[in-house]
Amino acid sequence: MKKNKIVIWTALILMLVLAGCRNTENQKAGSSSETTSAVAEPRELKDFLGNQVSVPATPKRVIGSYLEDYLVALGVTPVAQWSVNDGKSIQNYLEGSLKNVPTIAHDLPFEAVTSFKPDLLLISSSGTVEGGKYDQYAKIAPTYVVENGETVNWRDQLIEVGNVLNKKADAEKVLKEYDEKTKTAKADIKKATAGESAAVIWVVNNAAFMVSEKTSSGAVLYGELGLKVPNLVKEISEKATANWSAVSLEKLAELDADNIFLVNSDRANGAAMLEDAIWKNIPAVKNGRVYEFGPETSWLYTGPIANGQIIDDVLASLVKKDR
């Protein structure tokens, strides 16, 4: 009889322990479910144009036309990538990360956007959503217009895109690593060039354009790497209305740069201006101090990846023993 009682009490205790374990597990599961539910809640953000946007907590299908540099830097692969000329021209310098990503026209046709079933649409330019287009895009997916305009730089945009994607810490890390790279490169360039100047010239359709002092690759060369600004670049920049300004071959004859970074979009067919006597008599050209790059490189773009590649190109060109 005593033995039976012991067995019964043992069984009761075991049942109570098991019940307690189940309750604990259920509480943990409930807590986990509640946490997941809380994290999954959309965030209400106000975009550059003042639109209130319900942004998914973890967007999975993002379209950020012409913002791909930031997306890739933050570890996000978009469902479609910016293109022009019916998809023939893309940001080739990002090909390693976007190789299998289909293209979408730069003006974001509604039908094309819809076909990709995005859960977040990031807009890089306010002009894209003018004329009532914003409301049409917003019917397809949450649509957020990133700050843009002449006073906005790539750093501002990177941080904002990071915030929208719930990756602000990642964006700050990208900036920190970029600044460290820039600091090291600037010191190496200063040591190798001893205060030399440089200009960036883009040749396309046998016409020349010069980058402005404080925009695009100009901001990298002068503002971040500390290369000296040639007088002609200063003159052109004062009247500039865009990142690149047209400059005649005759005007280029006045270029007093020690080095020229040439972005040659006419490589395939050749540019007659590069065979002209005026071009060949520019001091930097005569001294063999022209460093040529194709249109597939990042020199025509901006962002942490584009600028990082420009820095690599400058280092490879200027910091070498046989200069």
Wavefront OBJ file of the C-alpha trace (Angstrom):
o trace
v 0.000 0.000 0.000
v 2.792 2.370 0.957
v 4.571 1.528 -2.260
v 1.448 2.390 -4.320
v 1.184 5.777 -2.600
v 4.803 6.567 -3.471
v 4.150 5.662 -7.107
v 1.030 7.864 -7.205
v 2.806 10.837 -5.623
v 5.753 10.437 -7.975
v 3.385 10.424 -10.958
v 1.593 13.543 -9.696
v 4.873 15.429 -9.195
v 6.050 14.443 -12.690
v 2.754 15.668 -14.198
v 3.077 18.989 -12.390
v 6.688 19.430 -13.596
v 5.720 18.639 -17.186
v 2.761 21.004 -17.019
v 5.050 23.719 -15.703
v 7.502 23.157 -18.543
v 4.692 23.380 -21.101
v 3.427 26.626 -19.585
v 6.934 28.084 -19.648
v 7.395 27.028 -23.279
v 4.004 28.487 -24.218
v 4.872 31.740 -22.472
v 8.208 31.901 -24.329
v 6.501 31.122 -27.611
v 3.875 33.763 -26.917
v 6.560 36.270 -25.972
v 8.533 35.427 -29.120
v 5.410 35.753 -31.244
v 4.606 39.096 -29.681
v 8.181 40.316 -30.271
v 8.122 39.169 -33.896
v 4.754 40.822 -34.358
v 6.066 44.066 -32.875
v 9.173 44.047 -35.075
v 7.083 43.328 -38.171
v 4.914 46.404 -37.701
v 5.362 48.997 -40.494
v 6.965 52.305 -39.552
v 5.328 55.609 -40.358
v 7.894 57.917 -41.973
v 7.619 61.299 -43.666
v 9.503 61.584 -46.947
v 11.253 64.539 -48.623
v 7.982 65.849 -50.101
v 6.063 65.490 -46.841
v 4.229 62.295 -47.747
v 3.374 60.052 -44.808
v 4.623 56.601 -45.815
v 3.910 53.281 -44.115
v 7.269 51.556 -44.650
v 7.565 47.782 -44.132
v 9.811 46.907 -41.193
v 11.913 44.589 -43.358
v 11.301 45.294 -47.058
v 11.971 42.266 -49.247
v 11.268 43.556 -52.767
v 12.779 47.025 -53.141
v 13.020 49.197 -56.235
v 15.369 52.156 -55.781
v 16.114 53.397 -59.286
v 19.454 55.263 -59.382
v 19.888 54.556 -55.678
v 21.417 51.135 -56.283
v 24.846 52.228 -55.044
v 23.401 52.790 -51.571
v 21.324 49.608 -51.651
v 24.309 47.433 -52.569
v 26.482 49.152 -49.948
v 23.827 48.289 -47.355
v 23.604 44.666 -48.444
v 20.251 45.009 -50.213
v 19.688 43.575 -53.695
v 16.848 45.387 -55.509
v 14.341 43.477 -57.640
v 15.103 45.754 -60.621
v 17.927 48.120 -61.557
v 18.046 51.528 -63.261
v 18.702 51.636 -66.987
v 18.446 53.814 -70.099
v 18.365 53.061 -73.829
v 15.944 50.160 -73.432
v 18.112 48.489 -70.844
v 21.315 48.736 -72.871
v 22.961 51.205 -70.489
v 23.230 50.412 -66.785
v 25.552 51.268 -63.904
v 28.179 48.776 -65.034
v 30.433 49.379 -62.054
v 27.824 47.596 -59.908
v 27.618 44.590 -62.220
v 29.365 42.332 -59.734
v 26.476 42.787 -57.311
v 23.593 43.288 -59.775
v 24.586 40.874 -62.547
v 21.336 38.879 -62.501
v 19.026 41.744 -61.583
v 16.616 42.698 -64.410
v 16.495 46.286 -65.639
v 13.754 48.874 -65.408
v 13.548 52.089 -67.425
v 14.816 55.190 -65.617
v 11.391 56.879 -65.828
v 9.747 53.972 -63.966
v 6.731 53.104 -66.160
v 3.790 52.117 -63.978
v 3.256 48.783 -65.709
v 6.909 47.837 -65.315
v 6.944 48.785 -61.635
v 3.791 46.754 -61.029
v 5.263 43.689 -62.743
v 8.057 43.487 -60.165
v 5.584 43.452 -57.248
v 7.696 45.727 -54.996
v 6.909 46.158 -51.314
v 8.841 49.458 -51.228
v 9.555 52.020 -53.926
v 12.365 54.510 -53.278
v 12.354 57.580 -55.533
v 15.646 59.410 -56.156
v 14.266 62.581 -57.781
v 11.213 64.679 -56.960
v 10.646 65.219 -60.679
v 9.831 61.535 -61.095
v 6.586 61.880 -59.136
v 5.392 65.234 -60.471
v 2.000 65.659 -62.107
v 0.073 63.319 -59.862
v 2.406 60.381 -60.464
v 3.094 59.935 -56.760
v -0.466 58.799 -56.044
v -0.265 56.268 -58.851
v 2.996 54.827 -57.550
v 1.622 54.764 -54.010
v -1.193 52.505 -55.214
v 1.415 49.971 -56.336
v 3.602 50.020 -53.209
v 4.624 52.292 -50.310
v 6.479 55.097 -52.099
v 9.182 57.141 -50.388
v 10.880 60.133 -52.041
v 14.471 60.412 -50.799
v 15.853 63.906 -50.180
v 17.373 65.265 -53.360
v 18.503 68.473 -55.029
v 21.627 70.589 -55.358
v 22.137 71.009 -51.605
v 21.871 67.285 -50.849
v 25.018 65.153 -51.023
v 25.479 61.397 -51.287
v 26.235 61.071 -47.583
v 22.845 62.557 -46.688
v 21.114 60.188 -49.082
v 22.969 57.129 -47.810
v 21.959 57.825 -44.208
v 18.342 58.439 -45.215
v 18.125 55.297 -47.337
v 19.662 53.397 -44.431
v 17.047 54.808 -42.077
v 14.166 53.923 -44.391
v 15.453 50.363 -44.726
v 15.942 50.090 -40.951
v 19.688 49.898 -41.567
v 20.908 53.210 -40.199
v 23.704 51.552 -38.204
v 24.883 49.829 -41.378
v 24.887 53.153 -43.234
v 26.982 54.752 -40.499
v 29.422 51.827 -40.684
v 29.730 52.281 -44.475
v 30.531 55.967 -43.959
v 33.101 55.219 -41.279
v 34.904 52.704 -43.492
v 34.777 55.106 -46.440
v 36.249 57.946 -44.378
v 39.056 55.700 -43.158
v 39.839 54.710 -46.735
v 39.787 58.345 -47.863
v 42.091 59.448 -45.059
v 44.694 56.814 -45.921
v 44.451 57.512 -49.660
v 44.804 61.267 -49.150
v 48.017 60.790 -47.179
v 49.461 58.460 -49.823
v 48.551 60.831 -52.667
v 49.990 63.849 -50.880
v 53.243 62.003 -50.349
v 53.431 60.882 -53.994
v 52.293 64.045 -55.804
v 53.558 66.890 -53.618
v 50.677 69.272 -54.284
v 49.985 68.437 -57.939
v 46.709 69.382 -59.634
v 44.279 67.268 -61.627
v 41.209 67.633 -63.837
v 38.528 65.179 -64.885
v 37.378 65.337 -68.499
v 34.584 63.277 -70.025
v 34.593 62.769 -73.786
v 31.355 61.591 -75.414
v 30.215 61.993 -79.024
v 33.463 63.838 -79.747
v 32.601 66.560 -77.245
v 34.355 67.340 -73.967
v 32.829 67.991 -70.551
v 34.616 68.962 -67.345
v 33.480 67.964 -63.866
v 32.740 70.740 -61.400
v 34.909 71.313 -58.368
v 32.386 70.297 -55.707
v 30.268 67.638 -57.408
v 30.608 64.022 -58.508
v 34.239 62.913 -59.013
v 35.325 66.534 -58.510
v 34.206 66.380 -54.899
v 36.274 63.209 -54.454
v 39.469 64.536 -56.060
v 39.486 68.001 -54.519
v 37.359 67.853 -51.397
v 38.381 64.436 -50.119
v 41.726 63.543 -51.669
v 43.166 67.059 -51.530
v 44.356 67.372 -55.124
v 44.922 70.952 -56.280
v 42.143 72.561 -58.346
v 43.370 73.889 -61.740
v 42.416 77.456 -62.645
v 40.284 76.328 -65.597
v 38.296 73.982 -63.347
v 37.615 76.873 -60.967
v 36.485 79.055 -63.867
v 34.189 76.401 -65.315
v 32.771 75.555 -61.876
v 31.709 79.148 -61.182
v 29.308 79.044 -64.131
v 28.320 75.390 -63.859
v 24.631 74.442 -63.762
v 25.246 70.686 -63.648
v 27.871 68.194 -62.521
v 29.506 68.262 -65.959
v 29.961 71.375 -68.098
v 30.698 71.489 -71.811
v 34.143 72.848 -72.634
v 35.566 73.493 -76.084
v 38.841 72.054 -77.310
v 40.187 75.589 -77.664
v 39.326 76.272 -74.020
v 41.011 73.046 -72.947
v 44.243 74.422 -74.395
v 44.298 76.670 -71.281
v 44.173 73.691 -68.911
v 47.022 73.967 -66.426
v 46.465 70.597 -64.711
v 49.432 68.371 -63.895
v 47.234 65.303 -64.406
v 44.130 64.529 -66.457
v 41.678 61.759 -65.665
v 39.968 61.043 -68.972
v 36.611 59.277 -69.030
v 36.375 58.200 -72.657
v 32.909 57.130 -73.793
v 34.117 57.169 -77.411
v 36.609 54.347 -76.976
v 34.839 52.035 -79.406
v 34.780 54.404 -82.383
v 37.466 56.867 -81.368
v 37.123 60.612 -80.744
v 38.616 62.901 -83.385
v 39.295 65.584 -80.778
v 41.819 63.317 -79.054
v 43.865 63.275 -82.266
v 43.747 67.047 -82.678
v 46.981 69.022 -82.322
v 45.362 71.277 -79.707
v 44.659 68.297 -77.458
v 48.086 66.802 -77.978
v 49.742 70.079 -76.976
v 48.014 70.330 -73.603
v 50.887 70.056 -71.062
v 49.494 67.042 -69.189
v 48.948 65.226 -72.503
v 52.458 66.053 -73.735
v 53.919 64.839 -70.438
v 52.109 61.524 -70.600
v 50.027 62.321 -67.530
v 46.618 61.307 -68.908
v 44.903 58.375 -67.167
v 42.089 56.945 -69.260
v 38.991 55.101 -68.088
v 35.985 53.738 -69.939
v 32.304 54.650 -69.424
v 31.746 51.336 -67.649
v 33.732 52.603 -64.657
v 32.275 54.583 -61.770
v 33.652 58.016 -62.742
v 30.270 59.297 -63.935
v 28.442 58.302 -60.755
v 28.523 58.985 -57.039
v 27.975 57.045 -53.830
v 30.120 55.056 -51.397
v 30.873 52.317 -53.918
v 31.359 54.613 -56.916
v 33.592 56.980 -54.978
v 35.546 54.127 -53.458
v 36.336 52.821 -56.932
v 37.363 56.314 -58.069
v 39.771 56.488 -55.136
v 41.226 53.125 -56.168
v 41.715 54.436 -59.725
v 43.417 57.608 -58.510
v 45.750 55.641 -56.264
v 46.646 53.248 -59.079
v 47.343 56.223 -61.378
v 49.247 58.599 -59.125
v 50.808 56.530 -56.378
v 53.361 54.472 -58.238
v 57.140 54.327 -58.210
v 57.742 55.077 -61.882
v 56.075 58.467 -61.981
l 1 2 3 4 5 6 7 8 9 10 11 12 13 14 15 16 17 18 19 20 21 22 23 24 25 26 27 28 29 30 31 32 33 34 35 36 37 38 39 40 41 42 43 44 45 46 47 48 49 50 51 52 53 54 55 56 57 58 59 60 61 62 63 64 65 66 67 68 69 70 71 72 73 74 75 76 77 78 79 80 81 82 83 84 85 86 87 88 89 90 91 92 93 94 95 96 97 98 99 100 101 102 103 104 105 106 107 108 109 110 111 112 113 114 115 116 117 118 119 120 121 122 123 124 125 126 127 128 129 130 131 132 133 134 135 136 137 138 139 140 141 142 143 144 145 146 147 148 149 150 151 152 153 154 155 156 157 158 159 160 161 162 163 164 165 166 167 168 169 170 171 172 173 174 175 176 177 178 179 180 181 182 183 184 185 186 187 188 189 190 191 192 193 194 195 196 197 198 199 200 201 202 203 204 205 206 207 208 209 210 211 212 213 214 215 216 217 218 219 220 221 222 223 224 225 226 227 228 229 230 231 232 233 234 235 236 237 238 239 240 241 242 243 244 245 246 247 248 249 250 251 252 253 254 255 256 257 258 259 260 261 262 263 264 265 266 267 268 269 270 271 272 273 274 275 276 277 278 279 280 281 282 283 284 285 286 287 288 289 290 291 292 293 294 295 296 297 298 299 300 301 302 303 304 305 306 307 308 309 310 311 312 313 314 315 316 317 318 319 320 321 322 323
